[in-house]
Amino acid sequence: MKKNMGTTDKAIRILIAIGIALLYFFDVIEGTLAYVLMAVAIILLLTSFISFCPLYKPFGISTCKIKQ
């Protein structure tokens, strides 16, 4: 599995995931929307940590500056 995410992309995903978690923590979002957004946040965190986004692969997108 080749990396296809750069550091800026990873940072943005982590910030979005933290934002969603804070919205849930402060009860701004609740119910089904909260569960869906928390699932999205978890996916964003996982893809950030492994530096690979499966949705980038079919489109040939890579934000990683170093070719591997």
C-alpha positions as CSV (number, residue, x, y, z in Angstrom):
1,M,0.0,0.0,0.0
2,K,1.7,3.2,-1.2
3,K,1.2,6.4,0.7
4,N,-1.0,8.9,-1.1
5,M,-1.5,11.6,1.5
6,G,0.7,14.5,2.3
7,T,1.2,16.2,5.7
8,T,-1.2,19.1,4.9
9,D,-3.9,16.6,3.9
10,K,-3.3,14.6,7.1
11,A,-3.4,17.7,9.3
12,I,-6.7,18.9,7.8
13,R,-8.3,15.5,8.3
14,I,-7.1,15.4,11.9
15,L,-8.5,18.9,12.6
16,I,-11.8,18.0,11.1
17,A,-12.0,14.8,13.2
18,I,-11.2,16.8,16.4
19,G,-13.9,19.4,15.4
20,I,-16.5,16.7,15.0
21,A,-15.5,15.1,18.4
22,L,-15.8,18.5,20.1
23,L,-19.2,19.1,18.6
24,Y,-20.3,15.7,20.0
25,F,-18.7,16.4,23.3
26,F,-20.5,19.7,23.8
27,D,-23.8,18.3,22.6
28,V,-24.1,20.4,19.5
29,I,-24.8,17.3,17.5
30,E,-26.8,14.4,18.7
31,G,-28.8,11.4,17.6
32,T,-28.2,9.7,14.2
33,L,-26.2,12.7,12.8
34,A,-23.8,12.4,15.7
35,Y,-23.2,8.7,15.0
36,V,-22.7,9.3,11.3
37,L,-20.3,12.1,11.9
38,M,-18.3,10.2,14.5
39,A,-17.9,7.3,12.0
40,V,-16.6,9.8,9.5
41,A,-14.3,11.3,12.1
42,I,-12.9,7.8,12.9
43,I,-12.4,7.1,9.2
44,L,-10.6,10.4,8.8
45,L,-8.3,9.6,11.7
46,L,-7.5,6.1,10.4
47,T,-6.7,7.3,6.9
48,S,-4.5,10.0,8.4
49,F,-2.5,7.6,10.6
50,I,-1.8,5.2,7.7
51,S,-1.3,8.0,5.1
52,F,-3.5,6.2,2.6
53,C,-6.9,7.2,1.3
54,P,-8.7,4.4,-0.6
55,L,-10.9,7.0,-2.4
56,Y,-7.8,8.6,-3.9
57,K,-6.6,5.4,-5.6
58,P,-9.3,5.1,-8.3
59,F,-8.9,8.7,-9.3
60,G,-5.1,8.7,-9.2
61,I,-4.9,11.5,-6.7
62,S,-1.9,11.8,-4.5
63,T,-1.1,14.7,-2.1
64,C,2.2,13.1,-1.0
65,K,5.2,15.0,-2.3
66,I,7.6,12.1,-2.2
67,K,7.1,9.4,-4.8
68,Q,7.2,5.9,-3.4
